[in-house]
């Protein structure tokens, strides 16, 4: 039970990858707050059932969990979620930010409300709970207590490569990469680690990944990603400021710091000199399918 005594929040924990994360954390001994509004893929409606069902599954396996219906993209709701974890279990050690919705539109057809809704749930829905968790951990650290906190952010290949019809989603996922790195930098002084995980898995948002035939390892089963999250949740896990791609039986550590090309001139560049130096070096970016095959 490597997570015995640890308290974790999983946002979007009622279905898909989030549900698998909640079950995996509980199986390793963590007390889990399963947060889920229970809305549709588009973010409409609310249903307490999915979160309650996951809590029931955890309890049936001998674990400890409670449900939360807080809106994690609301500053006060996110604060109340962190408060619920601390009140129910005495502390908070792990925050897995996972909740998200999808409103696929090309930019020419995207309306303001669709943009705002996707950015709100994905990006603000990461930032708000993290903000209040960080304030809790800062208070503990200033009181002289050991924290060993862990924030796991959920990003996507779309945040690296873009994806046709997903301007808001790709923008939010790219923003989450930056947020995770800030968590690592600011959290270090309090004993808090920050990492980002990009899962390739079958979910309500990703329906094109088919299940494998019976008896064959199911590469895109969302439960394949959860052991990585459970490892990142450990108090003694060394990983911070990392980006992981996880799918099937593969985990890859990615970098945003690679340099494709570097050119230099005497003094200031002219446009003609830039044209000569860069025209034949810059290739058309590969399609998303390339990243899916190469990264996973």
C-alpha positions in Angstrom: 0.0 0.0 0.0 2.4 2.7 -1.1 -0.3 5.4 -0.9 -1.5 4.5 2.6 -2.2 7.6 4.5 -2.3 9.8 1.4 -5.3 11.8 0.4 -6.1 12.5 -3.3 -8.5 14.5 -5.3 -9.3 13.3 -8.8 -11.3 15.8 -10.9 -13.4 14.3 -13.7 -13.2 11.1 -11.7 -16.6 9.7 -12.5 -15.9 8.3 -15.9 -13.1 7.2 -18.3 -9.5 7.9 -17.4 -10.5 9.8 -14.2 -12.5 6.8 -12.9 -9.5 4.5 -13.6 -7.2 7.0 -11.8 -9.5 7.1 -8.7 -9.7 3.3 -8.6 -5.9 2.9 -9.0 -5.1 5.4 -6.2 -7.6 3.8 -3.9 -6.2 0.3 -4.6 -2.8 1.5 -3.5 -4.2 2.9 -0.2 -5.1 6.5 -0.9 -8.3 8.1 0.4 -9.9 9.6 -2.7 -12.2 12.5 -3.3 -14.0 11.7 -6.6 -15.0 15.0 -8.2 -17.4 15.0 -11.1 -20.3 17.2 -12.1 -21.6 14.3 -14.2 -22.3 16.4 -17.3 -22.3 15.5 -20.9 -19.2 15.4 -23.2 -20.1 19.0 -24.2 -20.3 20.0 -20.5 -24.1 20.3 -20.3 -26.2 19.0 -17.4 -25.2 17.5 -14.1 -25.6 14.1 -12.5 -24.2 13.0 -9.1 -24.5 9.3 -10.2 -21.1 8.8 -11.9 -19.0 10.0 -8.9 -21.2 8.2 -6.4 -20.8 5.0 -8.5 -17.0 5.2 -8.4 -17.1 5.8 -4.7 -19.3 2.7 -4.3 -16.8 0.7 -6.4 -13.9 1.8 -4.2 -15.8 1.0 -1.0 -16.8 -2.4 -2.3 -13.0 -3.1 -2.8 -12.3 -2.0 0.8 -11.1 1.5 0.0 -12.1 4.9 1.2 -13.7 7.6 -0.9 -16.2 10.4 -1.0 -17.9 12.1 -3.9 -17.8 15.8 -4.8 -20.0 17.7 -7.2 -18.1 21.0 -7.0 -17.5 23.0 -10.1 -13.7 23.0 -10.3 -13.6 25.9 -12.8 -15.3 28.1 -10.2 -12.8 29.7 -7.8 -15.0 29.2 -4.8 -16.0 25.8 -5.9 -12.4 24.7 -6.2 -11.6 26.1 -2.8 -14.6 24.2 -1.3 -13.3 21.0 -3.0 -9.9 21.3 -1.3 -11.7 22.1 1.9 -13.8 19.0 1.6 -10.8 16.7 1.2 -9.1 18.3 4.3 -12.3 18.2 6.4 -13.1 14.6 5.4 -9.6 13.0 5.6 -7.5 15.5 7.6 -5.2 16.6 4.8 -4.5 16.7 1.1 -1.4 15.2 -0.6 -2.3 14.6 -4.3 -4.3 16.5 -6.9 -5.0 14.8 -10.2 -6.6 17.4 -12.5 -8.3 15.5 -15.2 -11.8 17.0 -16.0 -12.5 18.2 -19.5 -15.1 18.7 -22.2 -15.1 18.9 -26.0 -16.7 21.4 -28.4 -15.1 20.6 -31.8 -15.4 23.4 -34.3 -13.1 24.8 -37.0 -12.0 28.3 -36.2 -14.2 29.8 -38.8 -17.3 28.2 -37.1 -16.2 28.5 -33.5 -18.4 30.8 -31.4 -17.3 32.7 -28.3 -19.3 30.5 -25.9 -17.8 27.3 -27.2 -14.3 28.8 -26.9 -14.9 30.0 -23.4 -16.5 26.8 -22.2 -13.6 24.6 -23.3 -10.9 26.9 -22.0 -12.9 27.3 -18.7 -13.2 23.6 -18.0 -9.8 22.4 -19.1 -7.5 25.3 -18.2 -9.3 27.2 -15.5 -10.5 23.8 -14.2 -6.8 22.9 -13.7 -5.8 26.3 -12.3 -8.5 26.9 -9.7 -8.1 23.6 -7.7 -4.3 23.8 -8.1 -4.3 27.4 -6.7 -6.2 26.3 -3.6 -4.2 23.1 -3.1 -1.0 25.2 -3.3 -2.3 27.6 -0.7 -3.0 24.7 1.6 0.4 23.2 1.1 2.1 26.6 1.6 0.4 27.0 4.9 1.5 23.5 6.0 5.1 24.2 4.9 5.2 27.5 6.7 4.0 25.8 9.8 7.0 23.6 9.6 5.3 20.4 8.4 6.5 18.1 5.7 4.3 18.3 2.7 5.3 15.8 -0.1 2.5 17.1 -2.4 1.9 16.0 -6.0 0.0 17.7 -8.7 -0.7 15.7 -11.9 -2.0 17.7 -14.8 -3.7 16.2 -17.9 -2.5 17.4 -21.3 -2.8 16.0 -24.8 -0.8 15.4 -28.0 -3.1 18.1 -29.4 -1.3 20.6 -27.1 2.0 19.8 -28.9 0.7 19.3 -32.5 -2.7 21.0 -32.7 -5.6 19.2 -34.2 -8.0 20.1 -36.9 -11.2 21.5 -35.4 -9.9 21.7 -31.9 -8.5 25.2 -31.5 -9.9 25.7 -27.9 -9.0 22.2 -26.8 -5.4 22.3 -28.2 -4.9 25.8 -26.7 -6.1 24.7 -23.3 -3.9 21.6 -23.3 -0.8 23.6 -24.4 -1.6 26.0 -21.6 -1.7 23.1 -19.1 1.9 22.3 -20.0 3.0 25.7 -19.0 0.9 25.5 -15.8 2.4 22.2 -14.8 5.9 23.6 -15.1 5.0 26.6 -13.0 3.6 24.2 -10.3 7.0 22.4 -10.3 8.9 25.7 -10.0 6.7 27.3 -7.4 5.9 24.2 -5.5 9.5 23.1 -4.9 9.9 25.5 -1.9 6.9 23.8 -0.3 7.7 20.2 -1.1 5.2 20.0 -4.0 6.0 18.3 -7.3 4.2 19.1 -10.6 4.0 16.9 -13.7 1.9 16.6 -16.8 0.5 13.3 -18.3 -0.7 13.0 -21.9 -2.9 9.8 -22.1 -3.7 8.0 -25.3 -6.8 6.1 -24.2 -10.3 5.4 -25.1 -12.6 7.9 -23.3 -15.8 9.8 -23.9 -13.7 12.5 -25.6 -11.7 10.1 -27.7 -13.9 7.5 -29.3 -11.8 6.5 -32.3 -9.6 4.1 -30.4 -11.1 0.7 -30.7 -10.9 -2.0 -28.1 -8.6 -5.0 -28.8 -10.1 -8.5 -29.5 -10.8 -10.6 -26.4 -7.6 -12.2 -25.1 -5.4 -9.5 -26.7 -3.8 -6.7 -24.6 -6.1 -3.7 -24.9 -3.6 -0.9 -25.8 -6.1 1.9 -25.4 -7.8 0.8 -22.2 -7.7 3.9 -20.0 -6.7 1.8 -17.0 -3.2 1.5 -18.6 -2.4 5.1 -17.8 -3.4 5.0 -14.1 -0.3 3.1 -12.8 1.8 6.1 -13.9 -0.5 8.5 -12.0 -0.4 6.3 -8.9 3.4 6.3 -9.1 3.5 10.1 -9.4 1.2 10.3 -6.4 3.7 8.5 -4.1 5.4 10.6 -1.4 8.8 9.4 -2.4 8.4 9.7 -6.2 11.3 11.8 -7.6 9.6 13.0 -10.8 8.8 16.7 -11.1 8.7 19.2 -14.0 8.2 16.3 -16.4 5.9 15.6 -19.3 4.8 12.0 -19.8 3.0 10.3 -22.7 1.3 7.1 -21.6 -0.5 4.5 -23.6 -0.8 0.7 -23.6 2.4 -0.7 -22.1 4.5 2.4 -23.0 5.5 5.5 -21.0 7.6 8.2 -22.7 9.2 11.2 -21.2 8.8 14.2 -23.6 10.6 17.5 -23.8 9.6 21.0 -25.0 13.2 22.2 -25.0 14.5 20.7 -28.2 15.7 23.1 -31.0 14.9 22.1 -34.5 17.2 24.7 -36.2 19.5 27.5 -35.1 20.8 30.2 -37.5 23.0 33.2 -36.9 24.2 36.3 -38.8 26.5 39.3 -38.4 24.5 42.0 -36.7 20.8 42.4 -37.5 19.0 40.0 -39.8 17.5 41.2 -43.1 14.4 39.6 -44.5 16.3 38.4 -47.6 19.0 36.8 -45.4 16.3 35.1 -43.3 14.6 33.8 -46.4 17.9 32.3 -47.6 18.8 30.8 -44.2 15.4 29.4 -43.4 13.4 28.7 -46.5 14.8 25.2 -47.1 15.1 24.3 -43.5 11.5 24.7 -42.4 9.3 21.8 -43.3 5.6 21.6 -43.1 4.6 20.3 -39.7 3.5 16.7 -39.8 -0.2 15.8 -39.2 -1.5 14.7 -35.8 -1.3 11.1 -37.1 2.5 11.3 -37.1 2.5 12.2 -33.4 0.0 9.5 -32.6 2.3 6.9 -34.3 5.6 8.4 -33.0 4.7 9.5 -29.5 1.7 7.3 -28.8 
